[in-house]
Amino acid sequence: HTTIENEFELSKLASLSSDQLHFVEVFLTCRGNIKEVEKELGVSYPTVRGKLTDIITSLGYVEKKKNEVDEKKVVSMLENGEITAEEAIKLLKEE
């Protein structure tokens, strides 16, 4: 019959569902490499992006508008093999 009373501050991560937390763990262990996350979870690039967007929104962050695509980041992802040329074109056309 123990009661603990105080004001506690929880991390934003505490608001995520268990599925979202699992995704974050996989994402971190893959060091943010989307191709590795795809392989680990057996999902497509758009699914990984969708899950990331969902988590970002759940954490209270505002996603950039589609017309604010960071071209340098897309090129870097392409060079690092994180996305295919087709995926890069799709991302750049979202502008």
CNS distance restraints for C-alpha pairs under 8 A (distance, minus, plus):
assign (resid  10 and name CA) (resid  14 and name CA) 6.33 0.50 0.50
assign (resid  11 and name CA) (resid  15 and name CA) 7.75 0.50 0.50
assign (resid  12 and name CA) (resid  16 and name CA) 7.66 0.50 0.50
assign (resid  12 and name CA) (resid  59 and name CA) 5.90 0.50 0.50
assign (resid  13 and name CA) (resid  21 and name CA) 7.52 0.50 0.50
assign (resid  13 and name CA) (resid  59 and name CA) 7.07 0.50 0.50
assign (resid  15 and name CA) (resid  58 and name CA) 7.53 0.50 0.50
assign (resid  15 and name CA) (resid  59 and name CA) 7.37 0.50 0.50
assign (resid  16 and name CA) (resid  20 and name CA) 5.75 0.50 0.50
assign (resid  16 and name CA) (resid  21 and name CA) 6.12 0.50 0.50
assign (resid  16 and name CA) (resid  55 and name CA) 7.41 0.50 0.50
assign (resid  16 and name CA) (resid  58 and name CA) 6.87 0.50 0.50
assign (resid  16 and name CA) (resid  59 and name CA) 7.59 0.50 0.50
assign (resid  17 and name CA) (resid  21 and name CA) 6.19 0.50 0.50
assign (resid  18 and name CA) (resid  22 and name CA) 6.13 0.50 0.50
assign (resid  19 and name CA) (resid  23 and name CA) 6.30 0.50 0.50
assign (resid  20 and name CA) (resid  24 and name CA) 6.24 0.50 0.50
assign (resid  20 and name CA) (resid  51 and name CA) 7.74 0.50 0.50
assign (resid  20 and name CA) (resid  55 and name CA) 6.60 0.50 0.50
assign (resid  21 and name CA) (resid  25 and name CA) 6.20 0.50 0.50
assign (resid  22 and name CA) (resid  26 and name CA) 6.27 0.50 0.50
assign (resid  23 and name CA) (resid  27 and name CA) 5.98 0.50 0.50
assign (resid  23 and name CA) (resid  51 and name CA) 7.83 0.50 0.50
assign (resid  24 and name CA) (resid  28 and name CA) 6.05 0.50 0.50
assign (resid  25 and name CA) (resid  29 and name CA) 6.11 0.50 0.50
assign (resid  26 and name CA) (resid  30 and name CA) 6.07 0.50 0.50
assign (resid  26 and name CA) (resid  37 and name CA) 6.57 0.50 0.50
assign (resid  26 and name CA) (resid  40 and name CA) 7.54 0.50 0.50
assign (resid  27 and name CA) (resid  31 and name CA) 6.26 0.50 0.50
assign (resid  27 and name CA) (resid  32 and name CA) 5.24 0.50 0.50
assign (resid  27 and name CA) (resid  33 and name CA) 7.29 0.50 0.50
assign (resid  27 and name CA) (resid  34 and name CA) 7.62 0.50 0.50
assign (resid  27 and name CA) (resid  37 and name CA) 5.98 0.50 0.50
assign (resid  28 and name CA) (resid  32 and name CA) 5.77 0.50 0.50
assign (resid  30 and name CA) (resid  34 and name CA) 7.80 0.50 0.50
assign (resid  30 and name CA) (resid  36 and name CA) 5.93 0.50 0.50
assign (resid  30 and name CA) (resid  37 and name CA) 6.22 0.50 0.50
assign (resid  32 and name CA) (resid  37 and name CA) 7.64 0.50 0.50
assign (resid  33 and name CA) (resid  37 and name CA) 6.37 0.50 0.50
assign (resid  33 and name CA) (resid  82 and name CA) 6.17 0.50 0.50
assign (resid  34 and name CA) (resid  38 and name CA) 6.08 0.50 0.50
assign (resid  34 and name CA) (resid  45 and name CA) 7.08 0.50 0.50
assign (resid  34 and name CA) (resid  48 and name CA) 7.10 0.50 0.50
assign (resid  34 and name CA) (resid  82 and name CA) 5.62 0.50 0.50
assign (resid  34 and name CA) (resid  83 and name CA) 7.56 0.50 0.50
assign (resid  35 and name CA) (resid  39 and name CA) 6.37 0.50 0.50
assign (resid  35 and name CA) (resid  45 and name CA) 7.36 0.50 0.50
assign (resid  35 and name CA) (resid  81 and name CA) 7.52 0.50 0.50
assign (resid  35 and name CA) (resid  82 and name CA) 5.09 0.50 0.50
assign (resid  35 and name CA) (resid  83 and name CA) 6.88 0.50 0.50
assign (resid  36 and name CA) (resid  40 and name CA) 6.04 0.50 0.50
assign (resid  37 and name CA) (resid  41 and name CA) 5.99 0.50 0.50
assign (resid  37 and name CA) (resid  42 and name CA) 7.95 0.50 0.50
assign (resid  37 and name CA) (resid  48 and name CA) 7.34 0.50 0.50
assign (resid  38 and name CA) (resid  42 and name CA) 5.42 0.50 0.50
assign (resid  38 and name CA) (resid  43 and name CA) 4.98 0.50 0.50
assign (resid  38 and name CA) (resid  44 and name CA) 5.76 0.50 0.50
assign (resid  38 and name CA) (resid  45 and name CA) 6.35 0.50 0.50
assign (resid  38 and name CA) (resid  48 and name CA) 6.76 0.50 0.50
assign (resid  39 and name CA) (resid  43 and name CA) 6.97 0.50 0.50
assign (resid  43 and name CA) (resid  47 and name CA) 6.17 0.50 0.50
assign (resid  43 and name CA) (resid  48 and name CA) 6.95 0.50 0.50
assign (resid  44 and name CA) (resid  48 and name CA) 6.44 0.50 0.50
assign (resid  45 and name CA) (resid  49 and name CA) 6.25 0.50 0.50
assign (resid  45 and name CA) (resid  83 and name CA) 7.65 0.50 0.50
assign (resid  46 and name CA) (resid  50 and name CA) 5.99 0.50 0.50
assign (resid  47 and name CA) (resid  51 and name CA) 6.16 0.50 0.50
assign (resid  48 and name CA) (resid  52 and name CA) 6.18 0.50 0.50
assign (resid  49 and name CA) (resid  53 and name CA) 6.12 0.50 0.50
assign (resid  50 and name CA) (resid  54 and name CA) 6.15 0.50 0.50
assign (resid  51 and name CA) (resid  55 and name CA) 6.21 0.50 0.50
assign (resid  52 and name CA) (resid  56 and name CA) 6.07 0.50 0.50
assign (resid  53 and name CA) (resid  57 and name CA) 6.12 0.50 0.50
assign (resid  53 and name CA) (resid  63 and name CA) 7.27 0.50 0.50
assign (resid  54 and name CA) (resid  58 and name CA) 6.10 0.50 0.50
assign (resid  55 and name CA) (resid  59 and name CA) 6.14 0.50 0.50
assign (resid  56 and name CA) (resid  60 and name CA) 6.62 0.50 0.50
assign (resid  56 and name CA) (resid  61 and name CA) 5.60 0.50 0.50
assign (resid  56 and name CA) (resid  62 and name CA) 7.45 0.50 0.50
assign (resid  56 and name CA) (resid  63 and name CA) 7.26 0.50 0.50
assign (resid  57 and name CA) (resid  61 and name CA) 5.38 0.50 0.50
assign (resid  57 and name CA) (resid  62 and name CA) 6.39 0.50 0.50
assign (resid  57 and name CA) (resid  63 and name CA) 7.10 0.50 0.50
assign (resid  64 and name CA) (resid  68 and name CA) 6.02 0.50 0.50
assign (resid  64 and name CA) (resid  69 and name CA) 7.60 0.50 0.50
assign (resid  65 and name CA) (resid  69 and name CA) 7.65 0.50 0.50
assign (resid  66 and name CA) (resid  94 and name CA) 5.77 0.50 0.50
assign (resid  66 and name CA) (resid  95 and name CA) 5.63 0.50 0.50
assign (resid  67 and name CA) (resid  94 and name CA) 6.42 0.50 0.50
assign (resid  67 and name CA) (resid  95 and name CA) 3.84 0.50 0.50
assign (resid  68 and name CA) (resid  95 and name CA) 6.47 0.50 0.50
assign (resid  69 and name CA) (resid  91 and name CA) 7.31 0.50 0.50
assign (resid  69 and name CA) (resid  92 and name CA) 6.81 0.50 0.50
assign (resid  69 and name CA) (resid  94 and name CA) 7.42 0.50 0.50
assign (resid  69 and name CA) (resid  95 and name CA) 6.11 0.50 0.50
assign (resid  70 and name CA) (resid  74 and name CA) 6.46 0.50 0.50
assign (resid  71 and name CA) (resid  75 and name CA) 6.24 0.50 0.50
assign (resid  71 and name CA) (resid  92 and name CA) 6.86 0.50 0.50
assign (resid  72 and name CA) (resid  76 and name CA) 6.07 0.50 0.50
assign (resid  73 and name CA) (resid  77 and name CA) 6.08 0.50 0.50
assign (resid  74 and name CA) (resid  78 and name CA) 6.19 0.50 0.50
assign (resid  74 and name CA) (resid  88 and name CA) 6.07 0.50 0.50
assign (resid  74 and name CA) (resid  91 and name CA) 7.38 0.50 0.50
assign (resid  74 and name CA) (resid  92 and name CA) 7.59 0.50 0.50
assign (resid  75 and name CA) (resid  79 and name CA) 6.14 0.50 0.50
assign (resid  75 and name CA) (resid  88 and name CA) 7.32 0.50 0.50
assign (resid  76 and name CA) (resid  80 and name CA) 6.11 0.50 0.50
assign (resid  77 and name CA) (resid  81 and name CA) 6.23 0.50 0.50
assign (resid  77 and name CA) (resid  82 and name CA) 5.05 0.50 0.50
assign (resid  77 and name CA) (resid  83 and name CA) 5.94 0.50 0.50
assign (resid  78 and name CA) (resid  82 and name CA) 5.89 0.50 0.50
assign (resid  78 and name CA) (resid  83 and name CA) 5.16 0.50 0.50
assign (resid  78 and name CA) (resid  84 and name CA) 6.17 0.50 0.50
assign (resid  78 and name CA) (resid  85 and name CA) 6.61 0.50 0.50
assign (resid  78 and name CA) (resid  88 and name CA) 6.61 0.50 0.50
assign (resid  83 and name CA) (resid  87 and name CA) 5.92 0.50 0.50
assign (resid  83 and name CA) (resid  88 and name CA) 6.55 0.50 0.50
assign (resid  84 and name CA) (resid  88 and name CA) 6.25 0.50 0.50
assign (resid  85 and name CA) (resid  89 and name CA) 6.20 0.50 0.50
assign (resid  86 and name CA) (resid  90 and name CA) 6.24 0.50 0.50
assign (resid  87 and name CA) (resid  91 and name CA) 6.18 0.50 0.50
assign (resid  88 and name CA) (resid  92 and name CA) 6.14 0.50 0.50
assign (resid  89 and name CA) (resid  93 and name CA) 6.07 0.50 0.50
assign (resid  90 and name CA) (resid  94 and name CA) 6.50 0.50 0.50
assign (resid  91 and name CA) (resid  95 and name CA) 7.62 0.50 0.50
